[in-house]
Amino acid sequence: MRASSIAASGMSQAADRFARASERLVRAVSAGDETDALDARMDQMEAETEFKANAESRRVADETMGALLDILV
């Protein structure tokens, strides 16, 4: 199902973005760079929101497919 695979891809991209932001956050905190630390934390929060949105999209796509299969069977 295309919608489900698109959502899964979005979840993977969001997880990667979160990991990169986490690495930036650790480096910024270690260097005492508050501005970059805040930017990295904001990136983490955005990636988390993206992940949750894609997870919900995938859930709805799977639920819809299940409903369609129930109708056909």
Backbone torsions as a table, in degrees:
resi	resn	phi	psi	omega
1	MET	NA	126.7	-173.6
2	ARG	-63.5	-45.9	-178.0
3	ALA	-60.5	-40.2	-179.6
4	SER	-66.1	-41.3	-179.6
5	SER	-71.1	-33.7	176.3
6	ILE	-65.3	-43.4	178.8
7	ALA	-63.9	-40.6	178.5
8	ALA	-62.7	-40.7	177.2
9	SER	-63.3	-41.6	177.5
10	GLY	-63.0	-37.8	177.1
11	MET	-64.3	-42.2	178.8
12	SER	-63.3	-43.8	178.6
13	GLN	-64.0	-40.5	179.0
14	ALA	-65.4	-39.1	178.0
15	ALA	-64.5	-40.9	177.3
16	ASP	-63.8	-43.1	179.1
17	ARG	-62.5	-40.8	178.7
18	PHE	-62.5	-42.7	-180.0
19	ALA	-63.5	-43.1	178.4
20	ARG	-64.1	-40.8	179.0
21	ALA	-65.6	-36.1	178.1
22	SER	-63.7	-42.7	177.6
23	GLU	-62.7	-43.1	177.3
24	ARG	-62.0	-38.8	-179.4
25	LEU	-64.1	-44.6	179.1
26	VAL	-61.8	-45.1	179.3
27	ARG	-63.1	-42.2	-178.0
28	ALA	-65.8	-43.3	179.5
29	VAL	-65.1	-42.2	178.8
30	SER	-61.2	-35.4	-178.6
31	ALA	-87.3	-7.0	-179.0
32	GLY	75.4	21.3	-178.9
33	ASP	-92.2	93.7	-175.5
34	GLU	-65.0	-37.8	-178.7
35	THR	-63.2	-48.1	179.7
36	ASP	-68.2	-33.5	177.8
37	ALA	-62.7	-43.4	178.4
38	LEU	-65.6	-41.1	177.2
39	ASP	-61.7	-43.1	-180.0
40	ALA	-65.3	-40.4	178.7
41	ARG	-65.1	-39.1	176.5
42	MET	-62.9	-40.8	176.8
43	ASP	-61.5	-39.2	177.0
44	GLN	-61.0	-46.2	-178.3
45	MET	-63.9	-40.0	177.8
46	GLU	-65.3	-41.9	179.6
47	ALA	-64.4	-38.5	178.1
48	GLU	-62.8	-43.8	178.4
49	THR	-63.6	-42.3	177.8
50	GLU	-61.1	-42.6	-179.5
51	PHE	-62.1	-47.0	-179.6
52	LYS	-62.1	-40.5	179.5
53	ALA	-64.4	-42.9	178.5
54	ASN	-68.2	-36.3	177.5
55	ALA	-63.8	-41.4	178.1
56	GLU	-66.2	-40.0	177.2
57	SER	-60.9	-41.7	179.4
58	ARG	-66.2	-41.5	179.2
59	ARG	-60.4	-45.4	-179.4
60	VAL	-65.5	-41.2	178.8
61	ALA	-62.2	-43.5	179.1
62	ASP	-65.8	-40.8	178.8
63	GLU	-63.6	-42.5	179.2
64	THR	-63.8	-43.0	178.5
65	MET	-62.8	-40.5	177.2
66	GLY	-61.4	-42.8	179.1
67	ALA	-64.1	-41.4	178.2
68	LEU	-64.1	-40.1	178.1
69	LEU	-65.7	-37.9	177.2
70	ASP	-61.2	-38.5	179.7
71	ILE	-66.9	-40.7	-176.7
72	LEU	-75.6	-24.2	-175.3
73	VAL	-96.2	NA	NA
